């Protein structure tokens, strides 16, 4: 017994030392971003003051910056996620009344690891546990829309005010949209085989990981998530660099300015067929904002890409009827449009 305790203490100390050393290295690398960007521009002998210089400098600065922020956020949230197994999430949400349940479900969607790829099994589990349909939708909307990667990158790249406003309004969309869908009583629009599900068993036995195991979960999350999205990040930064260097500010202000009412619905329609994640889309958001695009228009575009992506609709079609998917898209789209117009009014 004492040997086991000493082993656990050693593993805990080693994990905590590793985390501390990693944070120190992270801070050192982050402090050298400007110097690295300047060095790349000088190394490539790009004439200063040119559009190519602006684009390359943006790319050289933002690529390591976003990847560093992404790694830190994913690790920290991976540790947080170790407290939320699918069984625990389901038990927290099951039996909640609408209203309170919508708020709790949307809040849990921020810190839990469930995205489009896991929407189907989670939806089945939630329905089989007797969770109200509207509460389930609040969770499904919040998870991709207001995720921790989006918030962390927004905070690091464009400031806490935009990140906090995005959090507040994104949660509002998830809560209100889920509540409206719940009020419509559309359970009969689920696929028949889903409606026939019944709760089986009481879920898995509670597991309490050690500190070393939680750190390991965070590292696994970094390897998994960063490993899957880094190419999207670089692609997004490349697009952002082109916008930053070559797209005239006056043109973007004309197309995506706060005075153009049609720009919000236009970018929502543009975003729906696209497939990206928050890490890949936020560098584009940064570049658009730098060029003078309206905050509400840009965030409406980001929301439509992350919350209404076409691949997610294909996955959800396995459990939802076409009519219910149409209601889901319609309610969320209205919420995103309201957020876009409201942001433009507030930040005009």
For each residue, the residues with C-beta under 8 A, 3 or more apart:
1: 4 5
2: 5 6
3: 6 7
4: 1 7 8
5: 1 2 8 9
6: 2 3 9 10
7: 3 4 10 11
8: 4 5 11 12 210 212
9: 5 6 12 13
10: 6 7 13 14
11: 7 8 14 15 210 212
12: 8 9 15 16 210 211 212
13: 9 10 16 17
14: 10 11 17 18 212
15: 11 12 18 19 211 212 215 216
16: 12 13 19 20 211 215
17: 13 14 20 21
18: 14 15 21 22 215
19: 15 16 22 23 215
20: 16 17 23 24
21: 17 18 24 25
22: 18 19 25 26
23: 19 20 26 27
24: 20 21 27 28
25: 21 22 28 29
26: 22 23 29 30 68 71 72
27: 23 24 30 31
28: 24 25 31 32
29: 25 26 32 33 64 68
30: 26 27 33 65 68
31: 27 28
32: 28 29 35 36
33: 29 30 36 37 61 64 65
34: 37 38 61
35: 32 38 39
36: 32 33 39 40 60 61 64
37: 33 34 40 41 57 60 61
38: 34 35 41 42 57
39: 35 36 42 43
40: 36 37 43 44 56 57 60
41: 37 38 44 46 48 53 56 57 60
42: 38 39 45
43: 39 40
44: 40 41 56
45: 42
46: 41 50 52 53 56
47: 50 52 53
48: 41 53
49: 53
50: 46 47 53 54
51: 54 55 245 246
52: 46 47 55 56 245
53: 41 46 47 48 49 50 56 57 245
54: 50 51 57 58 244 245
55: 51 52 58 59 241 242 244 245 246
56: 40 41 44 46 52 53 59 60 241 245
57: 37 38 40 41 53 54 60 61
58: 54 55 61 62 237 240 241 244 245 287
59: 55 56 62 63 237 238 241
60: 36 37 40 41 56 57 63 64
61: 33 34 36 37 57 58 64 65
62: 58 59 65 66 157 237 240 241 283 286
63: 59 60 66 67 233 234 237
64: 29 33 36 60 61 67 68
65: 30 33 61 62 68 69 156 157
66: 62 63 69 70 153 157 233 237 279 282 283
67: 63 64 70 71 226 230 233
68: 26 29 30 64 65 71 72
69: 65 66 72 73 152 153 156 157
70: 66 67 73 74 149 152 153 226 229 233 279
71: 26 67 68 74 75 222 226
72: 26 68 69 75 76 152
73: 69 70 76 77 148 149 152 153
74: 70 71 77 78 149 218 221 222 225 226
75: 71 72 78 79 218 219 221 222
76: 72 73 79 80 148 218
77: 73 74 80 81 111 148 149 152 221
78: 74 75 81 82 113 217 218 219 220 221 222 225
79: 75 76 82 214 215 217 218
80: 76 77 83 84 111 148
81: 77 78 84 111 112 113 217 221
82: 78 79 209 213 214 217 218
83: 80 88
84: 80 81 88 89 108 111 112 113
85: 88 89 204 207
86: 89 90 114 122 125
87: 90 91 203 204
88: 83 84 85 91 92 206
89: 84 85 86 92 93 108 112 114
90: 86 87 93 94 125 126 129 131 203
91: 87 88 94 203
92: 88 89 104 108
93: 89 90 96 101 104 105 108 126 129 131 135 136 139
94: 90 91 126 129 130 131
95: 130 131
96: 93 100 101 104 105 131 132 135
97: 100 101 132
98: 101 102 132 134 135 179 182 183
99: 102 103 179
100: 96 97 103 104
101: 93 96 97 98 104 105 131 132 134 135 138
102: 98 99 105 106 134 135 138 174 175 178 179 182
103: 99 100 106 107 138 175
104: 92 93 96 100 101 107 108 135
105: 93 96 101 102 108 109 135 136 138 139 142 174 178
106: 102 103 109 110 138 139 141 142 146 171 174 175 178
107: 103 104 110 111 142 171
108: 84 89 92 93 104 105 111 112 139 142
109: 105 106 112 114 138 139 140 141 142 143 145 146 147 174
110: 106 107 142 143 146 147 148 151 167 171
111: 77 80 81 84 107 108 148
112: 81 84 89 108 109 143
113: 78 81 84 118 221
114: 86 89 109 118 119 122 139 143
115: 118 119 143 144 147
116: 119 144 309 311 312 315
117: 315
118: 113 114 115 121 122
119: 114 115 116 122 123 140 312 315 316
120: 123 124 315 316 318 319
121: 118 124 125
122: 86 114 118 119 125 126 139 140
123: 119 120 126 127 136 140 194 316 319
124: 120 121 127 128 194 197 319
125: 86 90 121 122 128 129
126: 90 93 94 122 123 129 131 135 136 139
127: 123 124 130 131 133 136 190 194 195 197 319
128: 124 125 197 198 199 200
129: 90 93 94 125 126 199
130: 94 95 127 199
131: 90 93 94 95 96 101 126 127 135 136
132: 96 97 98 101 135 136 182
133: 127 136 137 181 182 186 187 190
134: 98 101 102 137 138 178 179 180 181 182 183
135: 93 96 98 101 102 104 105 126 131 132 138 139 178 182
136: 93 105 123 126 127 131 132 133 139 140 178
137: 133 134 140 141 177 178 181 182 328
138: 101 102 103 105 106 109 134 135 141 142 174 175 177 178 179
139: 93 105 106 108 109 114 122 126 135 136 142 143 174 178
140: 109 119 122 123 136 137 143 316
141: 106 109 137 138 144 145 173 174 177 178 307 332
142: 105 106 107 108 109 110 138 139 145 146 170 171 174
143: 109 110 112 114 115 139 140 147
144: 115 116 141 147 306 307 309 312
145: 109 141 142 150 170 173 174 303 306 307
146: 106 109 110 142 150 151 166 167 170 171 174
147: 109 110 115 143 144 150 151 278 306
148: 73 76 77 80 110 111 151 152
149: 70 73 74 77 152 153 225 277 278 279
150: 145 146 147 153 154 166 278 282 302 306
151: 110 146 147 148 154 155 163 166 167
152: 69 70 72 73 77 148 149 155 156
153: 66 69 70 73 149 150 156 157 278 279 282
154: 150 151 157 158 159 162 163 166 282 285
155: 151 152 158 159 160 163
156: 65 69 152 153
157: 62 65 66 69 153 154 282 283 285 286
158: 154 155 162 163 285 286 289
159: 154 155 162 163
160: 155 163 164
161: 164 165
162: 154 158 159 165 166 289 295 299
163: 151 154 155 158 159 160 166 167
164: 160 161 167 168
165: 161 162 168 169 343 346
166: 146 150 151 154 162 163 169 170 299
167: 110 146 151 163 164 170 171
168: 164 165 171 172
169: 165 166 172 173 339 342 343
170: 142 145 146 166 167 173 174 303 339
171: 106 107 110 142 146 167 168 174 175
172: 168 169 175 176 335 339
173: 141 145 169 170 176 177 303 307 332 335 336 338 339
174: 102 105 106 109 138 139 141 142 145 146 170 171 177 178
175: 102 103 106 138 171 172 178 179
176: 172 173 179 180 335
177: 137 138 141 173 174 180 181 328 331 332 335
178: 102 105 106 134 135 136 137 138 139 141 174 175 181 182
179: 98 99 102 134 138 175 176 182 183
180: 134 176 177 183 184 331
181: 133 134 137 177 178 184 186 327 328 331
182: 98 102 132 133 134 135 137 178 179 185
183: 98 134 179 180
184: 180 181 327
185: 182
186: 133 181 189 190 323 324 327
187: 133 190 195
188: 195
189: 186 320 321 323 324 327
190: 127 133 186 187 194 195 319 320 321 324
191: 194 195 318 319 320 321
192: 195 196
193: 196 197
194: 123 124 127 190 191 197 319
195: 127 187 188 190 191 192
196: 192 193
197: 124 127 128 193 194
198: 128
199: 128 129 130
200: 128
201:
202:
203: 87 90 91
204: 85 87 207
205:
206: 88
207: 85 204
208:
209: 82 213 214 217
210: 8 11 12 213 214
211: 12 15 16 214 215
212: 8 11 12 14 15 215 216
213: 82 209 210 216 217
214: 79 82 209 210 211 217 218
215: 15 16 18 19 79 211 212 218 219
216: 15 212 213 219 220
217: 78 79 81 82 209 213 214 220 221
218: 74 75 76 78 79 82 214 215 221 222
219: 75 78 215 216 222 223
220: 78 216 217 223 224
221: 74 75 77 78 81 113 217 218 224 225
222: 71 74 75 78 218 219 225 226
223: 219 220 226 227
224: 220 221 227 228
225: 74 78 149 221 222 228 229
226: 67 70 71 74 222 223 229 230
227: 223 224 230
228: 224 225
229: 70 225 226 232 233 277 279 280
230: 67 226 227 233 234
231: 234 235
232: 229 235 236 276 277 279 280
233: 63 66 67 70 229 230 236 237 279 280 283
234: 63 230 231 237 238
235: 231 232 238 239 280
236: 232 233 239 240 276 279 280 281 282 283 284
237: 58 59 62 63 66 233 234 240 241 283
238: 59 234 235 241 242
239: 235 236 242 243 283 284 287
240: 58 62 236 237 243 244 283 284 286 287 288
241: 55 56 58 59 62 237 238 244 245 287
242: 55 238 239 245 246 247
243: 239 240 246 247 252 284 287 288 291
244: 54 55 58 240 241 247 287 290 291
245: 51 52 53 54 55 56 58 241 242
246: 51 55 242 243
247: 242 243 244 251 252 291
248: 251 252
249: 252 253 291 292
250: 253 254
251: 247 248 254 255
252: 243 247 248 249 255 256 257 288 291 292 293
253: 249 250 256 257 291 292 293
254: 250 251 257 260
255: 251 252 260 263 293
256: 252 253 260 263 267 288 293 294 297 298
257: 252 253 254 260 263 292 293 294 297
258: 294 295 296 297 344 345 347 348
259:
260: 254 255 256 257 263 294 297
261: 264 341
262: 265 266
263: 255 256 257 260 266 267 294 297
264: 261 267 268 296 297 300 337 340 341 344
265: 262 268 269 337
266: 262 263 269 270
267: 256 263 264 270 271 297 298 300 301 304 340
268: 264 265 271 272 300 301 303 304 308 333 336 337 340
269: 265 266 272 304
270: 266 267 273 274 301 304
271: 267 268 274 300 301 302 303 304 305 308
272: 268 269 304 305 308 309 310 329
273: 270 310
274: 270 271 305 309 310
275: 305 309 310 311
276: 232 236 280 281 305 306 309
277: 149 229 232 280 281 306
278: 147 149 150 153 281 282 302 306
279: 66 70 149 153 229 232 233 236 282
280: 229 232 233 235 236 276 277 283 284
281: 236 276 277 278 284 285 302 305 306
282: 66 150 153 154 157 236 278 279 285 286 302
283: 62 66 157 233 236 237 239 240 280 286 287
284: 236 239 240 243 280 281 287 288
285: 154 157 158 281 282 288 289 298 299 301 302
286: 62 157 158 240 282 283 289 290
287: 58 239 240 241 243 244 283 284 290 291
288: 240 243 252 256 284 285 291 293 298 301
289: 158 162 285 286 292 293 295 298
290: 244 286 287
291: 243 244 247 249 252 253 287 288
292: 249 252 253 257 289
293: 252 253 255 256 257 288 289 297 298
294: 256 257 258 260 263 297 298 343 344 347 348
295: 162 258 289 298 299 343 344 346 347
296: 258 264 299 300 339 340 341 342 343 344 345 346 347
297: 256 257 258 260 263 264 267 293 294 300 301 340 344
298: 256 267 285 288 289 293 294 295 301 302
299: 162 166 285 295 296 302 303 339 340 343
300: 264 267 268 271 296 297 303 304 336 337 339 340 343
301: 267 268 270 271 285 288 297 298 304 305
302: 150 271 278 281 282 285 298 299 305 306
303: 145 170 173 268 271 299 300 306 307 308 336 339 340
304: 267 268 269 270 271 272 300 301 307 308 333 336
305: 271 272 274 275 276 281 301 302 308 309
306: 144 145 147 150 276 277 278 281 302 303 309
307: 141 144 145 173 303 304 332 336
308: 268 271 272 303 304 305 312 313 329 332 333 336
309: 116 144 272 274 275 276 305 306 312 313
310: 272 273 274 275 313 314
311: 116 275 314 315
312: 116 119 144 308 309 315 316
313: 308 309 310 316 317 325 329
314: 310 311 317
315: 116 117 119 120 311 312 318
316: 119 120 123 140 312 313 319 320 325 328
317: 313 314 320 322 325
318: 120 191 315
319: 120 123 124 127 190 191 194 316
320: 189 190 191 316 317 324 325 328
321: 189 190 191 324 325
322: 317 325 326
323: 186 189 326 327
324: 186 189 190 320 321 327 328
325: 313 316 317 320 321 322 328 329
326: 322 323 329 330
327: 181 184 186 189 323 324 330 331
328: 137 177 181 316 320 324 325 331 332
329: 272 308 313 325 326 332 333
330: 326 327 333 334
331: 177 180 181 327 328 334 335
332: 141 173 177 307 308 328 329 335 336
333: 268 304 308 329 330 336 337
334: 330 331 337 338
335: 172 173 176 177 331 332 338 339
336: 173 268 300 303 304 307 308 332 333 339 340
337: 264 265 268 300 333 334 340 341
338: 173 334 335 341 342
339: 169 170 172 173 296 299 300 303 335 336 342 343
340: 264 267 268 296 297 299 300 303 336 337 343 344
341: 261 264 296 337 338 344 345
342: 169 296 338 339 345 346
343: 165 169 294 295 296 299 300 339 340 346 347
344: 258 264 294 295 296 297 340 341 347 348
345: 258 296 341 342 348
346: 165 295 296 342 343
347: 258 294 295 296 343 344
348: 258 294 344 345
